[in-house]
Amino acid sequence: MRRTAAFGSAGALVAGTLIAGAIAAPAATANGRHHNGSEARGVQLAAARAARAGIDWADCPADWAISAPIQCGWVTVPLDYARPDGKQIKIAVDRHVSTGTSGERQGALIYNPGGPGGSGMAFPKRIATKSPLWVNTAKAYDFVGFDPRGVGHSAPISCIDPQEFVKAPKADPVPDSEADKRAQRKLAAEYADGCAERSGEMLPHMTTPNTARDLDVIRAALGEKKLNYLGVSYGTYLGAVYGTLFPSHVRRMVVDSVVNPAKDNIWYRANLNQDIAFQKRWDDWKAWVAVNDATFHIGTTPQKVEQEWLKLRAAAKKSPIGGVLGPAELIGFFQSAPYYDSAWAPIARTWSAYRAGDTQALVDAAAPDLSDTAGNIRSENSNAVYTAVECADAKWPTNWRTWDRDNTRLHKDYPFMTWANAWMNLPCATWSAKQQTPLNVRTGKGLPPVLIVQSTRDAATPYEGAVELHKRFEGSRLITEEGAGSHGVTGLVNPCINERVDSYLLTGKTDRRDVTCAPHATPKP
């Protein structure tokens, strides 16, 4: 699950004749209201139409910033699968064709980067840029990306004016008083109301099961009998839901950095568990900064680095840095360190430069750019989809006492992200659109072995999620990166993992047993 770097309005940051082989039979298992008779028939009908229509591939629109030889197109899906003849929306897709021979080609590999709210449209660039980690897989597969419903070019939703969304500085997420909490609750309720006002027609249908159905229609439009899929972060939950609804449609599936799919974890508890994991990875980063104090000059122990962080935070609260950076914006910037090892050195360098007198470096890195209207639209849209999907997928506590109790307790021991995360999700407490009951993720008839990849110290998707999905998907294999914590393992150089992912995608074979790999290289200062 990915937090946005900009904070939202609530003061928090942070899916006729059939073409032969293109349509598989509908999933044998209906899973409650998520795949009842009308929805199962609706997705089968939509997939049949998509298979018949195919995708009219063409050069991508100039303002999409996607260059040839990557091509773009559209797949039409129902807004509501229970009413497949009702309103239709268009899903944006793109692809780079495989680089191998016709004998090497195995079909299309579809990608989702997470979110909810992330766009997968950059995925085909991994072939265009000859990414060394993917050169072998590129010989076998077309790389296909898409904007999930509500995202980017696919019937985008919005909850607030984008320029207002990024405006800074915002209130400190950590409340000093009950008045601070009331102010944040008011902002969260106003944000929920804004979603209803600006995107109300879409909200009841912004669910992970519906995005999984869209994924099956995309599969059919590509002319693929079965799905090859790579999902990261929230994309793992999308993959888990797809595998549950359409087990016999899966050919190969890699899920990387896994959301715990247990019904009672989606989504309120998932966010509480994130707060704990983020603190642990934040502590890892502070220890690394301290070890490299000769480079950064921030503190020689993790405790001293923490003290300097609290001083920076307090100073920014008293007088926003550059007039625009308060504690909220600082958290939005520094949170990338617990997310990604690749951010460790850049964030430490920027902080170090600020301490040496370069205020502008920190402002440039962490402050919103009001002149970047296109980027602000993307940021607001991403946050809107994140909120809409998590609010629609599950029922959230509506009693403020529950939120206050749980986050007050967590904040005592895990202060880095807890309150910021709470305010980001609080719109779900007053959400006006229908909220579903989460799907019971499980193995269905025909589901092949799924490859699960996870680091043990992941902040955004704690390790327990991979263990839980491994239990639920019989025959799956788990690759554990021991002692590492970067989010998104398959994009990092670790031959123990890279070679196994390649082998699985190219041959379908997994190890006889689960595998534990040593961590990838620690970042250099």
Backbone hydrogen bonds, N-H to C=O, Kabsch-Sander energy under -0.5 kcal/mol:
donor,donor_aa,acceptor,acceptor_aa,energy
2,R,115,G,-1.7
3,R,1,M,-0.5
4,T,14,V,-3.6
8,G,12,A,-3.5
11,G,8,G,-2.1
22,A,19,I,-1.9
23,I,19,I,-0.6
24,A,22,A,-0.6
30,A,28,A,-0.7
32,G,30,A,-0.7
34,H,31,N,-1.4
35,H,32,G,-1.2
36,N,33,R,-0.7
40,A,36,N,-3.0
41,R,37,G,-2.4
42,G,38,S,-2.2
43,V,39,E,-2.5
44,Q,40,A,-1.7
45,L,41,R,-2.4
46,A,42,G,-2.5
47,A,43,V,-2.4
48,A,44,Q,-2.0
49,R,45,L,-2.3
50,A,46,A,-2.3
51,A,47,A,-2.6
52,R,48,A,-2.0
53,A,49,R,-2.2
54,G,50,A,-3.0
57,W,55,I,-1.4
58,A,72,C,-1.9
60,C,70,I,-0.6
64,W,61,P,-2.1
65,A,62,A,-1.2
66,I,61,P,-0.5
70,I,67,S,-1.5
71,Q,95,R,-2.3
72,C,58,A,-3.1
73,G,93,V,-2.3
75,V,91,I,-2.0
77,V,89,I,-2.7
79,L,87,K,-2.8
83,R,80,D,-1.8
86,G,83,R,-2.2
89,I,77,V,-2.9
91,I,75,V,-3.2
92,A,90,K,-0.5
93,V,73,G,-2.3
94,D,145,G,-2.3
95,R,71,Q,-2.2
96,H,143,F,-1.7
99,T,138,A,-2.3
100,G,138,A,-0.6
100,G,139,K,-0.5
104,E,101,T,-0.6
105,R,101,T,-1.4
106,Q,140,A,-4.5
107,G,140,A,-0.8
109,L,142,D,-3.2
110,I,108,A,-0.5
110,I,228,N,-2.7
111,Y,144,V,-1.8
112,N,230,L,-2.0
118,G,114,G,-1.7
120,G,146,F,-2.1
123,F,120,G,-1.8
125,K,122,A,-1.4
126,R,123,F,-2.3
127,I,124,P,-1.5
128,A,124,P,-1.5
129,T,125,K,-2.7
130,K,127,I,-1.6
131,S,126,R,-2.4
134,W,131,S,-1.8
135,V,131,S,-0.5
135,V,132,P,-0.6
138,A,134,W,-2.4
139,K,135,V,-0.6
139,K,136,N,-0.9
140,A,136,N,-0.6
140,A,137,T,-1.1
141,Y,137,T,-1.8
142,D,107,G,-2.5
143,F,96,H,-2.2
144,V,109,L,-2.8
144,V,142,D,-0.6
145,G,94,D,-2.1
147,D,92,A,-2.1
150,G,154,S,-2.7
151,V,148,P,-2.6
154,S,151,V,-3.0
155,A,153,H,-1.1
157,I,150,G,-2.1
165,F,161,D,-2.3
166,V,162,P,-1.7
167,K,163,Q,-0.7
181,K,177,S,-1.6
182,R,178,E,-2.5
183,A,179,A,-2.2
184,Q,180,D,-2.1
185,R,181,K,-2.5
186,K,182,R,-2.2
187,L,183,A,-2.0
188,A,184,Q,-2.4
189,A,185,R,-2.3
190,E,186,K,-2.3
191,Y,187,L,-2.2
192,A,188,A,-2.2
193,D,189,A,-2.3
194,G,190,E,-2.2
195,C,191,Y,-2.1
196,A,192,A,-1.8
197,E,193,D,-2.5
198,R,194,G,-2.5
199,S,195,C,-2.4
200,G,196,A,-1.1
202,M,199,S,-1.2
203,L,199,S,-1.4
205,H,202,M,-1.8
206,M,203,L,-1.5
207,T,205,H,-1.4
211,T,207,T,-2.0
212,A,208,T,-2.5
213,R,209,P,-2.0
214,D,210,N,-2.4
215,L,211,T,-2.2
216,D,212,A,-1.7
217,V,213,R,-2.0
218,I,214,D,-2.6
219,R,215,L,-2.3
220,A,216,D,-1.9
221,A,217,V,-2.6
222,L,218,I,-2.0
223,G,220,A,-1.7
224,E,219,R,-2.2
227,L,249,H,-3.6
228,N,108,A,-0.5
229,Y,252,R,-2.2
230,L,110,I,-2.5
231,G,254,V,-2.5
232,V,112,N,-2.2
233,S,256,D,-2.3
233,S,257,S,-0.6
235,G,232,V,-2.6
236,T,233,S,-2.7
237,Y,233,S,-0.7
237,Y,234,Y,-0.6
238,L,234,Y,-2.2
239,G,235,G,-1.9
240,A,236,T,-2.5
241,V,237,Y,-2.6
242,Y,238,L,-2.6
243,G,239,G,-2.9
244,T,240,A,-1.4
245,L,241,V,-2.6
246,F,242,Y,-3.3
249,H,246,F,-1.7
250,V,247,P,-1.1
251,R,227,L,-3.1
252,R,227,L,-1.4
254,V,229,Y,-2.6
255,V,451,L,-2.6
256,D,231,G,-2.6
257,S,453,V,-2.7
259,V,233,S,-0.6
265,N,262,A,-2.1
266,I,262,A,-0.9
266,I,263,K,-0.8
267,W,265,N,-0.6
270,A,265,N,-1.9
271,N,267,W,-1.7
272,L,268,Y,-1.4
273,N,269,R,-2.6
274,Q,270,A,-1.7
275,D,271,N,-1.5
276,I,272,L,-1.1
277,A,273,N,-2.0
278,F,274,Q,-3.2
279,Q,275,D,-1.6
280,K,276,I,-1.7
281,R,277,A,-2.1
282,W,278,F,-2.5
283,D,279,Q,-2.2
284,D,280,K,-1.6
285,W,281,R,-2.1
286,K,282,W,-2.3
287,A,283,D,-2.0
288,W,284,D,-1.8
289,V,285,W,-2.7
290,A,286,K,-2.3
291,V,287,A,-2.2
292,N,288,W,-1.6
293,D,290,A,-1.5
295,T,292,N,-1.5
296,F,292,N,-2.0
297,H,293,D,-2.1
305,V,301,T,-2.2
306,E,302,P,-2.4
307,Q,303,Q,-2.2
308,E,304,K,-2.1
309,W,305,V,-2.1
310,L,306,E,-2.6
311,K,307,Q,-2.1
312,L,308,E,-2.4
313,R,309,W,-2.6
314,A,310,L,-2.5
315,A,311,K,-2.5
316,A,312,L,-2.3
317,K,313,R,-1.8
318,K,314,A,-2.1
319,S,315,A,-2.6
321,I,325,L,-2.4
323,G,320,P,-2.1
324,V,321,I,-1.8
325,L,321,I,-2.0
326,G,324,V,-0.8
330,L,326,G,-2.2
331,I,327,P,-2.4
332,G,328,A,-2.0
333,F,329,E,-1.5
334,F,330,L,-3.3
335,Q,331,I,-2.2
336,S,333,F,-1.3
337,A,334,F,-1.8
339,Y,335,Q,-1.3
340,Y,336,S,-2.9
343,A,340,Y,-1.5
344,W,341,D,-1.8
345,A,341,D,-0.5
347,I,343,A,-2.2
348,A,344,W,-2.0
349,R,345,A,-2.9
350,T,346,P,-2.2
351,W,347,I,-2.5
352,S,348,A,-2.7
353,A,349,R,-2.6
354,Y,350,T,-2.1
355,R,351,W,-2.3
356,A,352,S,-1.2
357,G,354,Y,-1.8
358,D,353,A,-2.9
359,T,357,G,-1.4
362,L,358,D,-0.8
363,V,359,T,-2.1
364,D,360,Q,-3.2
365,A,361,A,-1.6
366,A,362,L,-2.4
367,A,363,V,-2.4
370,L,368,P,-0.7
372,D,369,D,-1.7
373,T,371,S,-1.7
376,N,372,D,-2.3
377,I,373,T,-2.1
378,R,374,A,-2.0
379,S,375,G,-2.3
380,E,376,N,-2.6
381,N,377,I,-2.5
382,S,378,R,-2.6
383,N,379,S,-2.0
384,A,380,E,-2.4
385,V,381,N,-2.5
386,Y,382,S,-2.4
387,T,383,N,-2.4
388,A,384,A,-2.8
389,V,385,V,-2.8
390,E,386,Y,-2.1
391,C,387,T,-2.5
392,A,388,A,-1.9
393,D,389,V,-2.5
394,A,390,E,-0.8
400,W,398,T,-0.6
402,T,399,N,-1.2
403,W,399,N,-1.1
404,D,400,W,-2.9
405,R,401,R,-2.6
406,D,402,T,-2.4
407,N,403,W,-2.5
408,T,404,D,-2.1
409,R,405,R,-2.1
410,L,406,D,-2.1
411,H,407,N,-2.3
412,K,408,T,-1.0
412,K,409,R,-0.6
413,D,409,R,-0.6
413,D,410,L,-1.0
414,Y,410,L,-2.8
418,T,414,Y,-0.9
421,N,417,M,-2.8
422,A,418,T,-2.1
423,W,419,W,-2.4
424,M,420,A,-1.6
425,N,421,N,-1.6
426,L,422,A,-1.5
428,C,425,N,-2.1
429,A,426,L,-2.3
430,T,427,P,-1.2
431,W,428,C,-0.7
436,Q,392,A,-3.0
441,V,261,P,-0.5
441,V,439,L,-1.2
443,T,472,R,-0.8
447,L,444,G,-1.9
451,L,253,M,-2.5
452,I,450,V,-0.6
452,I,477,R,-3.2
453,V,255,V,-2.6
454,Q,479,I,-2.3
456,T,481,E,-2.0
457,R,484,A,-2.9
458,D,455,S,-0.9
459,A,485,G,-0.7
465,G,462,P,-2.3
466,A,463,Y,-1.0
467,V,463,Y,-1.5
468,E,464,E,-2.3
469,L,465,G,-2.3
470,H,466,A,-2.3
471,K,467,V,-1.7
472,R,468,E,-1.7
473,F,469,L,-2.6
474,E,472,R,-1.0
476,S,473,F,-1.8
477,R,450,V,-2.3
479,I,452,I,-3.3
479,I,477,R,-0.5
480,T,478,L,-0.6
480,T,515,V,-2.9
481,E,454,Q,-3.0
481,E,479,I,-0.5
482,E,480,T,-1.0
482,E,517,C,-2.4
484,A,481,E,-1.1
487,H,339,Y,-2.7
488,G,486,S,-0.5
491,G,488,G,-0.6
492,L,489,V,-2.0
494,N,492,L,-0.9
497,I,494,N,-2.1
498,N,494,N,-2.9
499,E,495,P,-2.2
501,V,497,I,-2.4
502,D,498,N,-2.4
503,S,499,E,-2.3
504,Y,500,R,-2.4
505,L,501,V,-2.5
506,L,502,D,-2.4
507,T,503,S,-2.7
508,G,503,S,-0.6
508,G,504,Y,-2.3
509,K,503,S,-0.7
515,V,478,L,-2.0
517,C,480,T,-3.6
521,A,493,V,-0.5
